[in-house]
């Protein structure tokens, strides 16, 4: 629909939505253009680790469109959760997901087209902003997520190939000792080869599924302030499921210090305990305890020369970020 100087505000908004949905927007690819050629496998990838996948973004766009349409029509009934989990991930279901997104865009534009032009700048009943503000904000929202989709679909690359959407289906749920860690955590440094409580030192740890969901990889890192206080931590752990052992084989390396460790991890009651050796053969025990949805405590110990006593080497209290 061509836009002229005499076009109404409703017509202007409708044209903006059409460009955002189907093409012709000045800012870059529309939602349809960003999704062109994306397969189910592409949509499931997580090249940015715990960040949302394309599939999740598409469902979020649909749900937001449907919620906005209901609001414009005075429907206050509750909708779906904002970020639903992906169930069946077949190509057929992905195509159905795309079709549902297109339907939500069409019905939204139809609802906007029914707004009387002399009502468009009035407040929506029950809200403190106008119809114009609501739909304009929705356009900004779609443009933002369209840009995210465009970035996520750019070639698989090494990171995209490494990352996985979740645990491999042949790993029993009961054996999943580490999936709960996926995401980012802030760490209070309590001990790092010395008692550091009260110094306010912070670090971070980030976890993601990798290798087609058969492993969890993390990065533990301390900022400059902590490193200056002796917390020389920059390392990664790879935890790989071993079906023969029915446990997780673990490798840790810190390139700052050259420290290396090999361990085996399993659940132990409510805790996750990892037993192994450091590079010099010293027995070590690393434990996740006090595990909750948004917190845990990590403790690293080494066996004393007497063969009986465990010596504390590291301790962190973690809080989930985001």
BELZI-V686283 format. One record per pair of residues at least 24 apart in sequence whose ideal C-beta (glycine too) atoms are under 10 Angstrom apart, sorted by sequence separation. I is the first residue (numbers start at 0). J is the second residue. If there is no record, write none. Layout:
I/J  I/J
This chain:
33/57  58/82  59/83  110/134  180/204  181/205  182/206  183/207  200/224  201/225  202/226  214/238  215/239  231/255  232/256  234/258  236/260  238/262  240/264  247/271  249/273  251/275  266/290  271/295  277/301  282/306  293/317  294/318  295/319  58/83  180/205  181/206  182/207  199/224  200/225  213/238  214/239  215/240  231/256  234/259  238/263  249/274  250/275  260/285  270/295  276/301  284/309  293/318  294/319  30/56  34/60  56/82  58/84  108/134  111/137  180/206  181/207  198/224  199/225  200/226  213/239  214/240  232/258  234/260  236/262  238/264  247/273  249/275  251/277  252/278  270/296  271/297  272/298  273/299  276/302  283/309  291/317  293/319  30/57  55/82  58/85  107/134  179/206  180/207  181/208  198/225  200/227  210/237  213/240  231/258  246/273  248/275  251/278  282/309  283/310  285/312  289/316  290/317  291/318  292/319  293/320  55/83  57/85  178/206  180/208  200/228  202/230  204/232  209/237  212/240  213/241  236/264  246/274  270/298  284/312  285/313  289/317  291/319  55/84  177/206  199/228  200/229  201/230  203/232  209/238  210/239  213/242  226/255  281/310  283/312  30/60  55/85  107/137  178/208  191/221  195/225  198/228  200/230  202/232  204/234  205/235  206/236  209/239  210/240  287/317  51/82  54/85  177/208  202/233  281/312  198/230  204/236  206/238  215/247  219/251  251/283  52/85  184/217  186/219  188/221  195/228  214/247  238/271  54/88  65/99  72/106  107/141  178/212  181/215  186/220  191/225  195/229  214/248  215/249  216/250  217/251  219/253  221/255  251/285  61/96  64/99  65/100  68/103  180/215  183/218  184/219  186/221  193/228  195/230  214/249  220/255  238/273  277/312  52/88  57/93  61/97  64/100  67/103  68/104  71/107  74/110  179/215  181/217  193/229  249/285  62/99  64/101  65/102  66/103  68/105  69/106  72/109  104/141  177/214  178/215  180/217  188/225  191/228  192/229  193/230  236/273  54/92  58/96  61/99  62/100  64/102  65/103  68/106  69/107  71/109  72/110  177/215  191/229  192/230  54/93  57/96  61/100  64/103  68/107  71/110  176/215  177/216  186/225  191/230  192/231  260/299  20/60  53/93  57/97  60/100  61/101  63/103  64/104  67/107  68/108  70/110  71/111  175/215  177/217  188/228  190/230  191/231  58/99  59/100  61/102  62/103  64/105  65/106  66/107  68/109  69/110  72/113  167/208  188/229  191/232  260/301  43/85  54/96  57/99  58/100  61/103  64/106  65/107  68/110  71/113  166/208  170/212  188/230  42/85  54/97  57/100  60/103  61/104  64/107  67/110  68/111  71/114  165/208  167/210  169/212  170/213  20/64  56/100  60/104  63/107  64/108  67/111  163/207  164/208  167/211  168/212  169/213  170/214  186/230  188/232  43/88  162/207  163/208  166/211  167/212  39/85  42/88  61/107  64/110  161/207  162/208  163/209  166/212  167/213  186/232  161/208  162/209  163/210  164/211  165/212  166/213  167/214  16/64  39/87  40/88  42/90  161/209  162/210  163/211  164/212  166/214  251/299  39/88  75/124  158/207  160/209  161/210  162/211  163/212  166/215  215/264  236/285  39/89  40/90  43/93  73/123  75/125  160/210  161/211  162/212  163/213  39/90  42/93  73/124  158/209  160/211  163/214  38/90  39/91  41/93  71/123  73/125  163/215  39/92  40/93  70/123  161/214  163/216  39/93  42/96  70/124  162/216  38/93  39/94  42/97  70/125  161/216  37/93  38/94  70/126  39/96  180/238  71/130  177/236  37/97  70/130  177/238  71/133  176/238  34/97  70/133  71/134  177/240  176/240  175/240  31/97  34/100  67/133  71/137  174/240  34/101  67/134  70/137  174/242  31/100  67/136  68/137  171/240  30/100  31/101  67/137  170/240  176/246  177/247  30/101  66/137  169/240  171/242  174/245  176/247  170/242  174/246  175/247  177/249  31/104  64/137  67/140  167/240  169/242  174/247  30/104  63/137  166/240  171/245  64/140  88/164  60/137  63/140  64/141  88/165  170/247  63/141  219/297  85/164  20/100  21/101  60/140  85/165  20/101  59/140  60/141  63/144  84/165  232/313  20/103  21/104  230/313  232/315  20/104  60/144  19/104  20/105  59/144  60/145  230/315  17/104  20/107  21/108  57/144  177/264  16/104  20/108  56/144  60/148  176/264  56/145  176/265  177/266  176/266  16/107  17/108  53/144  56/147  57/148  174/265  175/266  176/267  180/271  204/295  16/108  56/148  174/266  179/271  51/144  173/266  204/297  14/108  53/147  176/270  177/271  219/313  13/108  16/111  53/148  56/151  176/271  12/108  13/109  15/111  16/112  51/147  52/148  53/149  176/272  219/315  50/147  51/148  53/150  176/273  13/111  53/151  12/111  13/112  52/151  53/152  12/112  47/147  50/150  51/151  10/111  13/114  50/151  9/111  10/112  12/114  9/112  47/150  9/113  46/150  47/151  9/114  46/151  8/114  9/115  10/116  42/148  45/151  46/152  7/114  9/116  12/119  44/151  46/153  180/287  189/296  192/299  7/115  8/116  9/117  11/119  44/152  46/154  179/287  189/297  190/298  191/299  7/116  8/117  9/118  42/151  46/155  55/164  184/293  186/295  187/296  189/298  190/299  7/117  9/119  41/151  42/152  46/156  48/158  52/162  54/164  177/287  180/290  184/294  8/119  30/141  33/144  34/145  37/148  41/152  44/155  46/157  47/158  176/287  179/290  182/293  184/295  186/297  204/315  7/119  8/120  29/141  30/142  33/145  46/158  47/159  50/162  52/164  179/291  29/142  32/145  33/146  45/158  46/159  48/161  49/162  52/165  179/292  184/297  202/315  204/317  24/138  28/142  30/144  31/145  33/147  34/148  37/151  38/152  41/155  44/158  45/159  46/160  48/162  201/315  203/317  27/142  30/145  33/148  34/149  37/152  40/155  44/159  46/161  47/162  48/163  180/295  200/315  202/317  205/320  26/142  29/145  32/148  33/149  36/152  44/160  45/161  46/162  179/295  204/320  24/141  28/145  32/149  33/150  35/152  45/162  194/311  203/320  12/130  16/134  19/137  20/138  24/142  27/145  28/146  30/148  33/151  34/152  41/159  44/162  45/163  192/310  193/311  195/313  196/314  12/131  15/134  16/135  19/138  26/145  27/146  30/149  33/152  44/163  45/164  192/311  193/312  195/314  11/131  15/135  18/138  19/139  26/146  28/148  43/163  44/164  45/165  192/312  194/314  196/316  9/130  12/133  13/134  16/137  19/140  20/141  24/145  28/149  43/164  190/311  191/312  192/313  8/130  9/131  12/134  15/137  16/138  19/141  27/149  42/164  43/165  189/311  190/312  191/313  8/131  12/135  15/138  19/142  190/313  191/314  11/135  18/142  28/152  40/164  189/313  190/314  191/315  9/134  12/137  16/141  20/145  188/313  189/314  190/315  8/134  12/138  15/141  19/145  188/314  189/315  8/135  15/142  187/314  188/315  189/316  186/314  187/315  188/316  186/315  187/316  185/315  186/316  187/317  49/180  184/315  185/316  186/317  187/318  49/181  184/316  185/317  186/318  48/181  49/182  184/317  185/318  48/182  49/183  183/317  184/318  185/319  48/183  184/319  185/320  45/181  183/319  184/320  180/317  182/319  183/320  184/321  182/320  183/321  180/319  182/321  179/319  49/205  48/205  49/206  50/207  48/206  49/207  48/207  49/208  47/207  48/208  48/209  45/207  45/208  45/209  48/216  48/217  48/218  49/320  49/321
